[in-house]
Amino acid sequence: QVQLVESGGGLVQAGGSLRLSCAASTSLISMNVMGWYRQAPGKQRELVAAITRGAMSNYADSVKGRFTISRDNAKRTIYLQMDNLKPEDTAVYYCNGKTVRDYWGQGTQVTVSS
């Protein structure tokens, strides 16, 4: 059973930065894609950023130029560097890993105050 554990959320003022981490219990190489999703109150969960086994990445339009996803295979960890945060980035952020099925972390709260 694959486990994903997020950390790094918190409260930050608009314009600030946070870095989220997601530690996996298995090798990242076993995952086809890993990514970050977020869910704000009353909204559907949405993809924020994803990175493939080959380190190709893609981003939601709303975060392009502000967020950066990266991976450290040796540490079995992916990261989401979030800069120039906006109040609309407030959400619970979930780590996701895809093989033939989806694996999810428990989520970490990010709150951006105006």
SERO-4910 file (N, C-alpha, C, O; in steps of 0.05 Angstrom, whole numbers):
BEGIN
 pado doro    nc1    nc2    nc3   cac1   cac2   cac3    cc1    cc2    cc3    oc1    oc2    oc3
  Gln    A     17    -24      0      0      0      0     18     25      0     35     28     18
  Val    A     14     42    -20     30     66    -22     18     87     -3     -6     91     -2
  Gln    A     35    101     11     27    123     28     41    149     19     65    149     13
  Leu    A     25    170     19     35    196     12     29    215     36      7    216     45
  Val    A     50    229     45     47    247     68     55    275     61     78    280     54
  Glu    A     36    293     62     42    321     55     50    337     80     43    329    103
  Ser    A     65    358     76     72    376     97     78    403     84     82    406     60
  Gly    A     79    424    101     87    450     92     65    471     89     71    494     83
  Gly    A     40    463     93     19    482     91     19    502    114     35    499    133
  Gly    A      2    522    112      0    541    134    -14    566    125    -27    567    104
  Leu    A    -11    587    142    -23    613    137     -2    632    127     20    635    140
  Val    A     -7    646    106     12    665     95     -3    689     83    -26    687     75
  Gln    A     10    712     83     -3    736     72      0    735     41     18    723     30
  Ala    A    -18    749     28    -17    752     -1     10    762     -9     21    781      3
  Gly    A     21    750    -30     48    757    -40     70    740    -28     93    741    -37
  Gly    A     63    725     -7     83    708      6     87    681     -8     77    677    -30
  Ser    A    103    665      4    111    639     -8    108    616     13    110    620     37
  Leu    A    103    593      2    103    568     17    115    546      0    113    547    -25
  Arg    A    126    526     13    135    502     -2    122    478     11    126    472     34
  Leu    A    107    464     -6     95    439      3    113    415     -4    127    416    -25
  Ser    A    113    395     13    128    371      8    109    347      9     89    347     24
  Cys    A    115    327     -6     99    302     -6    119    278     -6    133    274    -26
  Ala    A    120    264     16    138    242     19    123    216     13    102    211     24
  Ala    A    135    200     -4    122    174    -13    135    151      1    159    151      8
  Ser    A    120    130      6    130    106     19    143     87     -1    154     66      7
  Thr    A    142     94    -26    153     77    -47    169     94    -66    168    119    -65
  Ser    A    185     81    -83    201     95   -103    183    112   -121    162    102   -131
  Leu    A    192    136   -126    176    153   -145    177    142   -173    160    148   -189
  Ile    A    197    126   -179    200    115   -206    176     96   -212    169     93   -235
  Ser    A    164     85   -191    141     67   -195    116     83   -202     96     71   -212
  Met    A    116    109   -199     93    125   -205     96    136   -234    117    147   -241
  Asn    A     75    134   -250     75    145   -276     76    176   -275     91    189   -290
  Val    A     59    186   -258     56    215   -255     52    221   -225     38    206   -211
  Met    A     63    243   -216     57    253   -189     48    282   -192     57    296   -209
  Gly    A     30    290   -174     20    317   -177      8    328   -151      6    314   -131
  Trp    A      0    353   -153    -13    367   -132    -41    376   -142    -43    387   -163
  Tyr    A    -61    370   -126    -88    380   -131    -96    397   -107    -83    397    -86
  Arg    A   -117    413   -111   -127    429    -89   -158    430    -90   -170    427   -112
  Gln    A   -169    434    -67   -198    435    -65   -205    458    -46   -198    457    -22
  Ala    A   -219    478    -56   -229    500    -40   -257    494    -31   -271    478    -43
  Pro    A   -266    506     -9   -294    500      0   -314    506    -21   -315    527    -34
  Gly    A   -332    486    -25   -353    489    -44   -345    485    -73   -361    489    -91
  Lys    A   -320    478    -78   -310    474   -105   -300    446   -109   -294    431    -90
  Gln    A   -298    438   -135   -287    412   -141   -256    412   -139   -243    432   -141
  Arg    A   -246    388   -134   -217    385   -133   -206    390   -161   -217    381   -180
  Glu    A   -184    405   -162   -172    412   -188   -142    407   -188   -129    408   -168
  Leu    A   -132    400   -212   -104    396   -215    -89    423   -213    -97    442   -226
  Val    A    -68    424   -198    -51    447   -196    -26    444   -213    -19    461   -229
  Ala    A    -12    422   -209     12    417   -224     18    387   -223     10    373   -204
  Ala    A     32    377   -244     39    349   -245     66    346   -257     76    363   -272
  Ile    A     79    324   -250    106    319   -261    108    289   -267    100    272   -251
  Thr    A    118    283   -291    120    255   -299    145    242   -289    163    254   -277
  Arg    A    147    216   -294    171    201   -286    195    213   -300    217    212   -289
  Gly    A    191    223   -324    213    236   -339    217    265   -333    232    279   -347
  Ala    A    204    275   -312    207    302   -302    195    323   -321    202    347   -319
  Met    A    176    315   -338    160    335   -353    138    345   -334    126    329   -320
  Ser    A    134    371   -335    114    383   -317     93    398   -332     98    408   -354
  Asn    A     70    401   -319     49    419   -330     35    432   -307     35    421   -284
  Tyr    A     22    454   -312     10    471   -292    -18    481   -300    -23    484   -323
  Ala    A    -34    485   -280    -59    499   -285    -53    528   -293    -33    539   -284
  Asp    A    -69    539   -311    -64    566   -320    -63    586   -297    -48    605   -298
  Ser    A    -79    581   -277    -81    600   -255    -55    602   -238    -52    621   -223
  Val    A    -37    582   -241    -13    582   -224     12    584   -241     34    586   -229
  Lys    A     10    584   -267     34    586   -284     50    611   -278     39    633   -275
  Gly    A     76    607   -275     93    630   -269     96    636   -239    113    651   -231
  Arg    A     79    623   -223     80    628   -194     88    602   -178    101    604   -158
  Phe    A     79    579   -188     84    554   -174    104    537   -190    105    539   -215
  Thr    A    120    521   -176    139    504   -189    138    476   -175    141    474   -151
  Ile    A    134    456   -192    134    428   -181    161    416   -187    173    421   -208
  Ser    A    171    400   -168    197    387   -172    196    360   -157    179    355   -141
  Arg    A    216    344   -163    218    317   -150    246    311   -143    265    319   -157
  Asp    A    249    296   -121    275    286   -113    272    256   -109    262    247    -89
  Asn    A    280    241   -129    276    212   -129    291    199   -105    280    180    -93
  Ala    A    314    209    -99    329    197    -77    315    200    -50    316    182    -33
  Lys    A    301    222    -47    286    226    -22    257    217    -24    242    219     -5
  Arg    A    249    207    -47    221    198    -51    202    221    -45    181    216    -32
  Thr    A    208    244    -53    193    268    -46    188    286    -70    206    290    -86
  Ile    A    164    296    -72    159    317    -91    152    343    -76    145    342    -53
  Tyr    A    156    365    -90    153    391    -77    135    409    -94    133    405   -119
  Leu    A    123    428    -81    109    449    -96    117    476    -83    109    482    -61
  Gln    A    133    490    -98    142    517    -89    120    536    -99    115    539   -123
  Met    A    109    551    -80     87    569    -86     96    597    -79    100    604    -56
  Asp    A     98    614    -99    107    642    -96     84    661   -104     66    653   -118
  Asn    A     86    685    -94     66    706   -101     38    695    -96     20    697   -113
  Leu    A     34    684    -73      8    672    -66    -14    692    -66    -10    715    -58
  Lys    A    -38    683    -74    -62    700    -75    -84    688    -57    -83    664    -52
  Pro    A   -102    704    -47   -124    693    -31   -139    671    -45   -149    652    -32
  Glu    A   -141    672    -71   -155    650    -86   -140    624    -87   -151    604    -96
  Asp    A   -115    624    -77   -100    599    -75   -107    584    -49    -98    561    -45
  Thr    A   -124    596    -32   -132    583     -7   -147    557    -13   -167    558    -28
  Ala    A   -138    535     -2   -150    509     -7   -136    488      9   -115    493     22
  Val    A   -147    464      9   -132    441     18   -117    429     -6   -129    424    -27
  Tyr    A    -91    425     -2    -75    415    -24    -69    385    -19    -60    377      3
  Tyr    A    -73    370    -40    -69    341    -38    -47    331    -57    -45    341    -80
  Cys    A    -31    314    -47    -11    300    -64    -24    276    -77    -41    262    -65
  Asn    A    -17    271   -102    -29    248   -117     -6    233   -132     12    245   -142
  Gly    A     -9    207   -132      9    190   -147     -7    171   -164    -27    160   -155
  Lys    A      1    168   -189    -15    151   -208      2    128   -217     25    131   -227
  Thr    A     -9    104   -214      1     80   -228    -23     70   -244    -32     84   -262
  Val    A    -32     46   -238    -57     37   -250    -81     47   -234   -104     43   -241
  Arg    A    -75     60   -212    -95     72   -195    -84     97   -183    -60    103   -186
  Asp    A   -101    112   -170    -93    137   -157    -88    132   -128   -102    118   -114
  Tyr    A    -67    145   -118    -61    146    -90    -62    175    -81    -53    193    -95
  Trp    A    -73    179    -56    -76    207    -46    -65    209    -19    -65    191     -2
  Gly    A    -54    233    -13    -46    240     14    -70    250     29    -93    252     19
  Gln    A    -66    258     54    -88    266     71    -95    296     67   -116    304     76
  Gly    A    -77    310     54    -82    339     49    -69    357     69    -66    350     93
  Thr    A    -63    381     60    -51    401     78    -64    428     71    -67    435     48
  Gln    A    -72    443     92    -87    468     88    -67    490     81    -47    494     95
  Val    A    -75    505     61    -60    530     54    -81    553     55   -101    552     42
  Thr    A    -75    573     71    -92    596     74    -76    621     68    -56    626     80
  Val    A    -87    636     49    -73    661     41    -91    685     49   -114    687     39
  Ser    A    -82    701     66    -97    725     75    -91    749     58    -69    753     48
  Ser    A   -112    765     55   -109    789     38    -98    813     54    -94    835     43
***
